[in-house]
Amino acid sequence: MNATIPITSFKQFREVAYAFRLPRILFSALELNLFNSMESRNWTIPQLAKRLKVSQRGLTILCRNLASVGLLVKSQSGYHVAPFSKRYLQKVSPDFRGDYLTLMLRQWSEWSHLTEVIRAGQPLESREAETPEYRRSFTWAMHHRSMQSAQDVAQQIALKGAHSFLDLGGGPGTYALAFLKHNPTLQATVMDRPAALEVARTLAQLSSAGTRLTYQAGDFLKEPISGTYDVVWYSNVLHIYSPAENLNVFKKIKRILRPGGRLLIQDTFLHDPKGLRPLEANLFAVSMLLHTDRGNTYSLQDVRAWLQEAGLTRSRIIHLKKGTGDWEGQLLEGRLPLSG
Ligand SMILES: C[S@@+](CC[C@H](N)C(=O)[O-])C[C@H]1O[C@@H](n2cnc3c(N)ncnc32)[C@H](O)[C@@H]1O
């Protein structure tokens, strides 16, 4: 995409406009359950067409495209799955990203309603549409999205002297568990809605660090946040809420931080004066328009101003040298003064 922006020629415009084709091809392969159905063997087109109950003509063109981007390998007699697909797109693999793939697929149809949403200025569904089933599936998707980046982040952030850690809006607790693993004396709490915490409990049982994780069910906007903490981790939550709501959350966090305690914010941030870069931060704002009442993406400068106003006066940007695979590997820290 980067070679095509800014768009200054019709050729670039056409490339950007037609960029929908490859995602659509991937999503059709997922909808047909193609990668799982191929298991570990080689398939001729007639054999695979029979198994998937699709036309040979359609499958021939689909497989050729999937092979051309490296998801399948073409052999003399047919196709088999490439190592990447085997690892991430097949259910039998421990690295399978199942619920995250489902979330991506759902977004195809959701994004198709963008024009209506822009006209109305209202999200696709109201908050009432949130059911425990939806929350559980979304929470698994969050785990599948962050299982690698959580390890990368926790490995690169030193929590020297910290004993207590709150993963606020922590969903599956993937980040809390990663920080616990890398900090053997740390105790952590994950706060989220009850259905999300069910997923966190399941994951904690699979990890030896899980015995040091506790749970707080509730809505942190409407209810008090209990406990006192050395570190609060606020990851991928900032963009769900308005500036005023985030300021309110920061003020609540200030009250539960120990003197010298840190709020660490992970999100996608705009970081040029006009608020146009990076493109990903602007694209992500569209997701918030589709799904939230007041969410958006924000500039580092704006969020630092809210931290200051909330009394977390010592703020700084933390660049993670090795990146995280999530956003640009950049975090924002707000710290409560030792005398605060
Ligand atoms: C986008 S997910 C991020 C999950 C995780 N922090 C991560 O970075 O992968 C946002 C999470 O915040 C939770 N959340 C949002 N608003 C909340 C609120 N007011 N009270 C409790 N949890 C909330 C959601 O239920 C969801 O699990």
Boltz pocket constraint, residues with backbone or C-beta under 6 A from the ligand:
constraints:
  - pocket:
      binder: B
      contacts: [[A, 139], [A, 142], [A, 143], [A, 146], [A, 168], [A, 169], [A, 170], [A, 171], [A, 172], [A, 175], [A, 191], [A, 192], [A, 193], [A, 196], [A, 218], [A, 219], [A, 220], [A, 221], [A, 222], [A, 234], [A, 235], [A, 236], [A, 237], [A, 240]]
      max_distance: 6.0
